[in-house]
Amino acid sequence: GDGFVAARLLREAGFLVEVGLAGSADRLTGDAKIAWQDMLAHGITPIDAGDCRPEEAGLIIDALLGAGLDRPVAGALGNLIGRMNRSAVPVLAVDLPSGINGATGEAMGVAVIARHTVTFFRKKPGHLLYPGRQHCGEITLAQIGISAGVLAEIRPQTVENMPQDWGKAFPLPVATSHKYDRGHALVLSGPAHHTGAARLASKAALRAGAGLVTLASPSEAMAENAAHVTAIMLREMADADALEAMLGDQRFRAVLAGPGGGADAAMRDKVAVILASGRPCVLDADALTAFSTGPDALFSRTRSARGDVVLT
């Protein structure tokens, strides 16, 4: 029905409009049927969607399929979507690009690649999860009079990760604050020739607001790391015992382990030390892969950890 309304409004505004109908008008009910009749009353005679010439249009409005799609798009409809995608014509998708699963973002067979998507009330997971996010292009959220109280009935289990949800956890520093007031992060480096990811993570910690960041490096990687860091401090750390001793300094407030660190027993020992320390920590990459053959050993430790644990 949204496509029929758009066609009528565009015709009223003086645009040349061609409507391609996929399916039978006899199956229309409710608001969609009313919108269909209003469109016909404005002199718009639809043609079969397969006869449309998307490559000749100035704008394509995609109102083919809804967000509840649960089966792959194929056949004539799939061919039409393929022609739309191959044309150089911008596509405006209604609610969600046709062929994208609204719950998962999955492309169900072939899916429209839109320049712009207009959705209503709230975004759906398919707008945010790839590949759906890429198919949507720019997204506009339009309010159409649905009360926010409807959310209490829907009780959604997912939320969009936005700065307004967590930004207050990063208070602005005051003029009298000290670097340790903003926290000291410890990042574990990998061995020589595997140090880049840990350095990037260290820079990210500074960018996110940490007052200090120390990169704990194996001895053979010290020169390699020293050649690339400035604001980040560097300390030698040989093994899990050295890490435990380092964490005796209570000024270290958070720990990151895993990037380039090696998926081996030594990494498992370091993770055990970190989780036992009570520090908030991020375990990434090899810190997870090291437990791939025995994940329960990791999960049992994370459940008993006293600090927040983020697994990425």
Residue pairs with C-beta under 8 A, 6 or more apart in sequence:
1 28
1 30
1 31
1 32
1 33
1 34
1 35
1 36
2 35
2 63
2 94
2 95
3 19
3 61
3 63
3 64
3 94
4 19
4 32
4 35
4 36
4 38
4 39
4 63
5 35
5 38
5 39
6 61
6 63
6 94
7 17
7 19
7 39
7 44
7 61
8 35
8 38
8 39
8 42
8 44
10 17
11 17
11 42
11 43
11 44
12 42
17 44
18 47
18 52
18 57
19 39
19 44
19 46
19 47
20 46
20 47
20 48
20 49
20 50
20 51
20 52
20 80
21 46
21 47
21 48
21 49
22 49
22 64
22 77
22 80
25 36
25 46
28 36
39 46
49 64
49 76
49 77
49 80
50 76
50 79
50 80
52 80
54 60
54 80
54 83
54 84
54 87
54 89
55 83
55 86
55 87
55 88
55 89
57 87
57 89
58 89
59 89
59 90
59 91
59 92
60 84
60 87
60 89
60 90
60 91
60 92
61 91
61 92
61 94
62 84
62 91
62 92
62 93
62 94
62 97
62 98
62 112
62 114
63 94
64 77
64 80
64 81
64 98
64 112
65 73
65 77
65 98
65 99
66 95
66 96
66 102
67 95
67 96
67 100
67 102
67 124
67 126
68 102
69 98
69 99
69 100
69 101
69 102
69 108
70 101
70 108
71 108
72 108
72 109
73 81
73 98
73 99
73 108
73 109
73 110
73 111
74 109
74 110
78 109
78 110
81 98
81 99
81 110
81 111
81 112
82 110
84 91
84 112
85 110
85 112
85 113
90 115
90 116
91 97
91 112
91 113
91 114
91 115
91 116
91 137
92 114
92 115
92 116
92 117
92 118
93 112
93 114
93 116
93 117
93 118
93 135
93 136
93 137
94 117
94 118
95 117
95 118
95 119
95 120
96 102
96 117
96 119
96 124
96 126
96 127
96 132
96 136
97 111
97 112
97 113
97 114
97 117
97 132
97 135
97 136
98 111
98 112
99 107
99 108
99 109
99 110
99 111
99 112
99 135
100 106
100 107
100 108
100 111
100 112
100 126
100 131
100 132
100 135
100 136
101 107
101 108
101 126
101 132
102 124
102 125
102 126
103 124
103 125
103 126
104 125
104 126
104 129
104 132
105 125
105 126
105 127
105 128
105 129
105 130
105 131
105 132
105 133
106 126
106 131
106 132
107 131
107 132
107 135
111 131
111 132
111 135
112 135
113 134
113 135
113 137
114 135
114 136
114 137
115 137
115 138
116 137
116 138
116 139
116 140
117 127
117 136
117 137
117 138
117 139
117 140
118 139
118 140
118 142
119 127
119 139
119 140
119 141
119 142
120 141
120 142
120 143
120 144
120 146
121 141
121 143
121 144
121 146
121 150
122 141
122 151
122 156
123 139
123 141
123 160
125 132
125 158
126 132
127 133
127 136
127 139
128 160
159 165
170 208
170 209
173 181
173 182
173 209
178 211
179 211
179 212
180 211
180 212
180 251
181 211
182 209
182 210
182 211
182 212
183 209
183 210
183 211
183 212
183 253
183 254
184 210
184 211
184 212
184 213
184 214
184 251
184 252
184 253
185 202
185 205
185 210
185 212
185 213
185 214
185 252
185 253
185 254
185 255
185 256
186 213
186 214
186 216
186 246
186 247
186 252
186 254
186 255
186 256
187 198
187 201
187 202
187 205
187 213
187 214
187 215
187 216
187 255
187 256
187 257
188 198
188 216
188 237
188 243
188 255
188 256
188 257
188 258
188 261
188 270
189 195
189 198
189 199
189 215
189 216
189 217
189 218
189 221
189 225
189 260
189 261
190 197
190 198
190 218
190 221
190 259
190 260
190 261
190 262
190 286
191 218
191 220
191 221
191 260
191 262
192 218
192 220
192 221
192 224
193 224
194 221
194 260
194 261
194 262
195 217
195 221
195 224
195 225
195 228
195 260
196 260
197 259
197 260
197 285
198 215
198 256
198 259
198 260
198 261
199 215
199 225
199 228
199 229
199 232
200 259
201 256
201 259
201 284
202 213
202 215
202 229
202 232
203 232
205 213
205 256
206 213
206 231
206 232
210 254
212 233
213 231
213 232
213 233
214 232
214 233
214 234
214 235
214 252
215 225
215 229
215 232
215 233
215 234
215 235
216 235
216 236
216 237
216 243
216 246
217 225
217 234
217 235
217 236
217 237
218 236
218 237
218 238
219 236
219 238
222 234
222 236
225 234
226 234
235 246
236 242
237 243
237 246
239 266
239 269
239 270
240 266
240 269
240 270
240 272
240 273
243 270
243 273
243 274
244 273
244 277
246 252
247 255
247 273
247 274
247 277
247 279
252 279
253 279
253 280
254 279
254 280
254 281
254 282
255 274
255 277
255 279
255 280
255 281
255 282
256 281
256 282
256 284
257 267
257 270
257 271
257 274
257 281
257 282
257 283
257 284
257 287
258 267
258 282
258 283
258 284
258 285
258 286
258 287
258 288
259 284
259 285
259 286
260 285
260 286
261 267
261 270
261 285
261 286
261 287
262 286
262 290
263 286
263 289
263 290
263 292
264 290
265 290
267 286
267 287
267 290
268 290
268 291
268 297
270 287
271 283
271 287
271 290
271 291
271 298
271 301
272 301
274 281
274 283
275 281
275 301
275 302
275 304
275 305
275 307
275 309
276 301
276 305
277 307
278 305
278 306
278 307
279 307
280 307
280 308
280 309
280 310
281 305
281 307
281 308
281 309
281 310
282 310
282 312
283 298
283 309
283 310
283 311
283 312
284 311
284 312
285 312
288 298
288 311
288 312
291 297
291 298
302 309
302 311
